[in-house]
Amino acid sequence: MLDVHATAQISPWADIADSVRGSRIVVVDEEYLRTQRPQRVLILPWNLREELTRQLGCVRAWGGRFVPAVPRLEVL
């Protein structure tokens, strides 16, 4: 089971409000990731996988891992 606590909005042009439509996943800013230091970061926009893992390289610094969901779920 995957327990998703929040989602981060990296791009100011992203078309999301305070939660991901159709879910109860709360949207937070990138600073949340830096202060809360989650163990796993789920990447939903498959086409931004490389860019997001580069931009959020600090996640690996504290031992966090990236989990892209598309085209298949994997832990990086």
C-alpha positions as CSV (number, residue, x, y, z in Angstrom):
1,M,0.0,0.0,0.0
2,L,1.2,3.5,-0.8
3,D,0.3,6.1,1.8
4,V,0.6,9.6,0.1
5,H,0.7,12.5,2.6
6,A,1.2,15.5,0.3
7,T,2.2,16.5,-3.1
8,A,4.6,19.3,-4.0
9,Q,4.0,21.9,-6.6
10,I,7.3,22.6,-8.3
11,S,6.2,24.7,-11.2
12,P,4.3,28.0,-10.6
13,W,2.5,27.3,-13.9
14,A,1.1,23.9,-12.8
15,D,-2.7,23.7,-13.0
16,I,-3.4,22.4,-9.5
17,A,-5.2,24.0,-6.6
18,D,-4.8,23.0,-3.0
19,S,-5.3,19.3,-3.6
20,V,-4.9,16.9,-6.5
21,R,-8.3,16.6,-8.3
22,G,-10.2,13.5,-7.5
23,S,-8.0,12.7,-4.4
24,R,-7.3,13.9,-0.9
25,I,-3.7,14.5,-1.6
26,V,-2.7,17.9,-0.3
27,V,-0.5,20.2,-2.4
28,V,2.5,21.7,-0.6
29,D,5.4,23.8,-1.9
30,E,8.9,22.5,-2.6
31,E,10.1,23.7,0.8
32,Y,7.9,21.1,2.5
33,L,10.1,18.4,1.0
34,R,13.2,20.0,2.2
35,T,11.9,20.5,5.8
36,Q,9.9,17.3,6.2
37,R,12.4,15.0,4.4
38,P,10.1,12.2,3.3
39,Q,11.5,8.7,2.7
40,R,9.9,8.5,-0.7
41,V,8.8,11.1,-3.3
42,L,6.2,9.9,-5.8
43,I,6.6,11.4,-9.3
44,L,3.4,11.5,-11.2
45,P,4.3,13.5,-14.3
46,W,6.3,10.8,-16.1
47,N,7.5,13.3,-18.7
48,L,9.2,15.4,-16.0
49,R,10.9,12.5,-14.3
50,E,14.5,13.4,-15.2
51,E,14.0,17.1,-14.5
52,L,12.4,16.5,-11.1
53,T,15.0,14.0,-9.9
54,R,17.7,16.5,-10.9
55,Q,15.9,19.5,-9.4
56,L,15.2,17.7,-6.1
57,G,18.6,16.1,-5.7
58,C,18.5,17.1,-2.1
59,V,16.1,14.1,-1.5
60,R,18.9,11.7,-2.1
61,A,21.1,13.6,0.3
62,W,19.0,12.6,3.3
63,G,18.5,9.0,2.0
64,G,15.1,9.6,0.3
65,R,14.2,7.9,-2.9
66,F,12.1,8.8,-5.9
67,V,9.1,6.6,-7.0
68,P,7.9,7.3,-10.6
69,A,4.5,5.8,-11.2
70,V,4.4,5.8,-15.0
71,P,4.9,3.9,-17.2
72,R,5.5,1.4,-14.4
73,L,5.9,1.9,-10.6
74,E,9.5,1.7,-9.5
75,V,11.8,2.9,-6.8
76,L,14.9,4.8,-7.9
